[in-house]
């Protein structure tokens, strides 16, 4: 997906994160750009362009950060469940 440059892109990314409660990684994947680009756009540029949107996006990103250890544990659990299913089939 082609994105406009700088200001417009920052707003689009911020609105996507806010509307979907998306992580930086999921947003980057959705738009085909790097995580560092997403992070820079929403943390540095967005606060200058749309401070109110920036505050809302910041809350979502902070919530994601607080929950990341839970997601990591779930991913590990799924990984080992899949491995055990494969071992049973052999």
N, C-alpha and C positions, 0 to 999 in steps of 0.2 A: 504494500500500500504506500503510495507516494504521499509524503507529508509536506506541507508548506514549511518554510524556514522559520527559525527562531521564535518570534512572538506567537504566531498562530499555532505552531507546533506545540509550544509550551502549554497553551490553553487547551488544545485538543487532548494532549496527554493527561493533563490535570483533570479534565472532565471525565476521561475514560477511567482513570483510577478512582475517582469519586463515585461514578455511577456503577462501577462493577466491583468496588472494593478490591481492586486488583493490586497485585504486588508489582514492584519495579520489573522483576523478571518476566511476569506474565504480560505486562504492558509492552516491554521490549519485543517479546516474541510476537505479539499481536501486530505490531507496526513494523516489524522487520528492522529494528535498529538496536543499538547496543544498550546494555543496562546503564552504562556510564552516561550515555546521551540522555536517557530518560531521567536519570537522577539529577543531572546537571540542569536540565530544562525545568523540572518541577521544584527543585530546591533552590536554585540560584536565580533563574530568569523569571519564573512565575511570580515570585514575591514582589518583583519590581513592576510587573505588568498588571497583575490582578491579585492584590494582597488578600482579599477575602477568599478567593478560590484557593490560594496557597495555604491558608490556615486550615481549610477543610481537608485538602489533600494531605497536609502534614499529619493531621489526626489519623487518617486512614493508614498512612505509612508507619506511624508510630504503633498503631494497633497490630499491623502485620509484623512489625519487629518484635513486639511482645509475644506473639503467637508462633514465631518461627521454630522454636524448639519443639513445640507440639507437632508441627507439620513434619519436622525431621524425624521424630519418633514414629509417626504414622508411616512415613515412607520406608523406614527401616523395618518395621513390622511387616508391611506388605512384601518387601523384598524377601524376607526369610520365610514367609508363608508360601510364596511362589517357589522358592528353592525346595521347601519340604514337599510340595506337591510333585515337583519334578523327580525328586528322590524316590517317592512312593511309586511312581509310574515305572521306574527302572526296575 
